[in-house]
Amino acid sequence: MKKYLVSMVFALSALVMLSGCIVSEEKLTDKIQQSMVEYEQGQGNRLEVTDLKLDKSGDKGYKGVLTGKLNGEDVTYDVTVSDAGDDFDVDWELRK
C-alpha cells in the first residue's frame, strides 16, 4: 500500500509540474492579440481585434486568422505561431 501511495504522489507531482509549463490556448490567444496591437501602436496605427481563431498545426505550432479594424478599416491577418523552446514566435501577414 505504501508503494502504491508513493507512486501516486510521484505521478501527480509530475503532472502538476508538466501542466505548469504548458500555456493554455486562451492565454496564448490573449498574448498574440496584445503583441499585435502593441506592434501596430508602435507603427502609429490603431488595431482593434474582433476575433482570433487558432488551430493546432503540427506538434508545436498553431495557424489562425485574426480579424479586426486597422485605423477604422476592416482587415484580416494570417497568423502563424511556432514553439521556440521557452517562448512562442508569432508571425502575421496582412491579407490583401
Beta strands, then each sheet from edge to edge (+ up, - down):
strand 1: 47-56
strand 2: 61-70
strand 3: 73-83
strand 4: 88-94
sheet 1: 1+ 2- 3+ 4-
end
